[in-house]
Amino acid sequence: MNAKMKKRMIAVSGVIVIVLILVLAFVGGNTAATTMSVAEAAENPQAGQKVQVSGNVVQDSFATADNVLTFKIYDPDGDPATQLEVRYDGAASSTFGNDVTAICTGKINDAGVLECSELVTKCPSKYENADSALGVAQLLGYGDSVIGKVVKVAGPIEAGTLTAAGQGDRFAIFDAESGEELPVLFDGALSDEVVEGATVVLTGSLGDNGKFTATDVALEG
């Protein structure tokens, strides 16, 4: 290969490298999300810019329609009155619920709503001793006499019953010996360690509809 050809190849290689650098810079600049607080996103929406906003889900602010989840978040360390509306076109995980920490990535539209393309939820694990808790069969054995009374009940989560908040029964627990099942209503946050088969300790009351309305859910510990 002569010197002229070598110079031409070096020049071409240089152009290719420059083009690749520019392409990577362009792609990286368009995919990186700017981290913002709830207040920053609410006051300075920067429509069209990709952002990541973390906050806690406002109590009972969520709803699902046509497979689209809408909810509001607030900063637990800031002004609770400052809230950001979020729209997520996707299935919420079983950990989603009231006051769960939601990490939302997407773009804020002209109406100031965060069109979320990525949703991650986090809730710290809670453990509770199950010694003082009733089993499912024990609870149901009391019949009407226990309806409406605050009690603790424990049992493993039935496979195939764990869902996100706002979709009816959150999950069901069962009695391993009798096979009796207890549907559970709960719209709060669940740890990602609360999975099918895990034993949970619930605080709440049994309704006359046969379902247990939980005010607290903890892992057996």
C-alpha positions as CSV (number, residue, x, y, z in Angstrom):
1,M,0.0,0.0,0.0
2,N,1.5,3.4,-1.1
3,A,1.8,6.5,1.1
4,K,-1.1,8.2,-0.6
5,M,-3.5,5.4,0.0
6,K,-2.5,5.2,3.6
7,K,-3.2,8.9,4.1
8,R,-6.6,8.5,2.4
9,M,-7.5,5.6,4.7
10,I,-6.4,7.5,7.8
11,A,-8.5,10.5,6.7
12,V,-11.6,8.3,6.1
13,S,-11.1,6.6,9.5
14,G,-10.9,10.0,11.2
15,V,-14.2,11.1,9.6
16,I,-15.9,7.9,10.7
17,V,-14.7,8.3,14.3
18,I,-15.9,11.9,14.4
19,V,-19.3,10.9,13.0
20,L,-19.7,8.1,15.6
21,I,-18.8,10.5,18.4
22,L,-21.4,13.0,17.2
23,V,-24.0,10.3,16.9
24,L,-23.3,9.0,20.4
25,A,-23.4,12.5,21.9
26,F,-26.7,13.2,20.2
27,V,-28.3,9.9,21.3
28,G,-26.9,10.3,24.9
29,G,-28.2,13.8,25.1
30,N,-31.7,12.7,24.0
31,T,-31.9,9.7,26.4
32,A,-30.5,11.1,29.6
33,A,-33.1,12.3,32.0
34,T,-32.7,15.4,34.1
35,T,-33.4,14.7,37.8
36,M,-35.9,17.2,39.3
37,S,-37.8,17.5,42.6
38,V,-41.6,17.5,42.6
39,A,-41.6,21.3,43.3
40,E,-39.2,21.9,40.4
41,A,-41.2,19.8,38.0
42,A,-44.5,21.5,39.1
43,E,-43.2,25.1,39.0
44,N,-40.9,24.7,35.9
45,P,-42.3,21.9,33.8
46,Q,-39.9,22.3,30.8
47,A,-42.4,20.6,28.5
48,G,-40.8,18.1,26.2
49,Q,-37.7,17.5,28.2
50,K,-37.0,14.1,29.6
51,V,-37.0,14.2,33.4
52,Q,-36.9,11.9,36.4
53,V,-39.0,12.9,39.4
54,S,-39.3,11.0,42.7
55,G,-42.1,11.4,45.2
56,N,-44.7,9.6,47.3
57,V,-48.1,8.7,45.9
58,V,-50.8,11.0,47.2
59,Q,-53.4,9.2,49.3
60,D,-56.2,7.8,47.1
61,S,-55.1,9.9,44.1
62,F,-54.7,7.0,41.7
63,A,-57.1,5.5,39.2
64,T,-56.9,3.1,36.2
65,A,-58.9,3.6,33.0
66,D,-58.3,1.9,29.7
67,N,-55.0,0.4,31.1
68,V,-53.7,3.9,31.9
69,L,-52.7,4.6,35.5
70,T,-53.0,8.2,36.7
71,F,-51.8,9.4,40.1
72,K,-50.2,12.4,41.9
73,I,-46.9,12.5,43.8
74,Y,-45.6,14.8,46.5
75,D,-42.3,15.4,48.2
76,P,-42.4,13.9,51.8
77,D,-39.6,16.3,52.8
78,G,-41.3,19.4,51.2
79,D,-44.7,21.0,51.0
80,P,-47.3,18.3,50.7
81,A,-49.6,20.7,48.9
82,T,-47.2,20.9,46.0
83,Q,-48.1,17.9,43.8
84,L,-47.3,16.6,40.3
85,E,-49.8,14.7,38.2
86,V,-48.4,11.6,36.5
87,R,-49.9,9.5,33.7
88,Y,-48.4,6.0,33.1
89,D,-49.5,3.9,30.2
90,G,-48.5,0.5,31.6
91,A,-49.2,-2.0,34.3
92,A,-48.4,-0.9,37.8
93,S,-46.5,-3.4,40.0
94,S,-48.0,-5.1,43.0
95,T,-45.9,-2.7,45.2
96,F,-47.8,0.4,44.0
97,G,-50.1,2.0,46.5
98,N,-50.8,4.9,48.8
99,D,-47.6,6.7,50.0
100,V,-45.2,4.4,48.1
101,T,-42.1,6.1,46.7
102,A,-42.6,6.4,42.9
103,I,-39.6,7.1,40.7
104,C,-41.1,8.5,37.4
105,T,-39.2,9.0,34.2
106,G,-40.7,10.7,31.2
107,K,-41.7,14.0,29.6
108,I,-44.0,16.7,31.0
109,N,-46.7,17.7,28.5
110,D,-48.1,21.2,27.9
111,A,-50.7,20.6,30.6
112,G,-48.1,20.0,33.2
113,V,-48.7,16.3,33.4
114,L,-45.7,13.9,33.6
115,E,-46.2,11.4,30.8
116,C,-44.3,8.6,32.5
117,S,-42.5,5.9,30.4
118,E,-40.7,4.2,33.2
119,L,-42.1,3.7,36.7
120,V,-40.2,2.2,39.6
121,T,-41.8,1.9,43.1
122,K,-40.0,1.4,46.4
123,C,-41.2,0.7,49.9
124,P,-39.1,-0.3,52.8
125,S,-39.6,-3.8,54.3
126,K,-41.6,-4.1,57.5
127,Y,-41.5,-7.2,59.8
128,E,-43.7,-8.2,62.6
129,N,-44.0,-11.2,64.9
130,A,-46.9,-13.4,64.1
131,D,-47.2,-15.1,67.6
132,S,-50.2,-12.9,68.6
133,A,-51.9,-13.2,65.2
134,L,-54.8,-15.4,64.3
135,G,-54.7,-18.0,61.5
136,V,-57.2,-17.7,58.6
137,A,-59.3,-20.7,59.9
138,Q,-59.2,-19.3,63.5
139,L,-60.5,-15.9,62.3
140,L,-63.3,-17.2,60.1
141,G,-64.2,-19.6,62.9
142,Y,-65.4,-16.7,65.1
143,G,-68.1,-15.9,62.6
144,D,-70.1,-12.7,62.9
145,S,-68.7,-12.0,66.4
146,V,-65.4,-10.7,65.0
147,I,-66.8,-8.6,62.2
148,G,-65.7,-5.0,62.4
149,K,-63.2,-5.7,65.3
150,V,-59.5,-4.8,64.9
151,V,-57.4,-8.0,64.9
152,K,-54.2,-9.4,63.6
153,V,-54.2,-12.3,61.2
154,A,-51.3,-14.1,59.4
155,G,-51.0,-16.4,56.5
156,P,-49.1,-17.0,53.2
157,I,-50.2,-15.1,50.1
158,E,-52.1,-17.3,47.7
159,A,-50.5,-17.8,44.3
160,G,-52.0,-15.7,41.5
161,T,-53.8,-13.3,43.7
162,L,-51.3,-10.5,44.2
163,T,-52.3,-7.3,42.3
164,A,-51.6,-3.6,42.3
165,A,-53.7,-1.2,44.4
166,G,-57.0,0.0,43.0
167,Q,-57.9,-3.2,41.3
168,G,-60.2,-4.8,43.9
169,D,-58.8,-7.5,46.2
170,R,-55.1,-6.8,46.7
171,F,-54.3,-10.4,47.5
172,A,-55.6,-13.4,49.4
173,I,-54.0,-15.4,52.3
174,F,-54.9,-18.9,53.1
175,D,-54.8,-21.5,55.8
176,A,-52.3,-24.3,55.0
177,E,-54.2,-27.0,56.8
178,S,-57.8,-26.2,56.0
179,G,-57.2,-24.5,52.7
180,E,-59.6,-21.7,53.7
181,E,-58.9,-18.5,51.8
182,L,-59.3,-14.8,53.0
183,P,-59.5,-12.0,50.4
184,V,-57.6,-8.9,51.5
185,L,-58.4,-5.2,50.7
186,F,-55.4,-2.9,51.0
187,D,-54.5,0.3,49.1
188,G,-51.2,1.1,50.9
189,A,-47.6,0.5,49.8
190,L,-46.2,-3.0,49.8
191,S,-42.5,-3.9,50.0
192,D,-41.1,-5.7,47.0
193,E,-40.5,-8.6,49.4
194,V,-44.2,-9.2,49.7
195,V,-44.5,-11.9,47.0
196,E,-46.7,-14.9,46.4
197,G,-46.0,-17.5,49.0
198,A,-44.6,-15.0,51.6
199,T,-46.3,-15.1,55.0
200,V,-47.7,-11.7,56.0
201,V,-49.1,-10.3,59.2
202,L,-52.1,-8.1,58.7
203,T,-53.8,-5.6,61.0
204,G,-57.4,-4.7,60.2
205,S,-60.9,-6.0,60.4
206,L,-63.2,-8.5,58.7
207,G,-66.2,-7.1,56.9
208,D,-69.6,-8.7,56.5
209,N,-68.7,-9.3,52.9
210,G,-66.1,-11.9,54.0
211,K,-63.1,-9.7,53.1
212,F,-60.4,-8.5,55.4
213,T,-59.7,-4.7,55.2
214,A,-56.1,-4.3,56.2
215,T,-54.7,-1.1,57.6
216,D,-51.1,-2.5,57.8
217,V,-49.2,-5.3,56.1
218,A,-45.9,-6.6,57.4
219,L,-43.8,-9.6,56.6
220,E,-43.6,-12.3,59.3
221,G,-40.3,-11.8,61.1
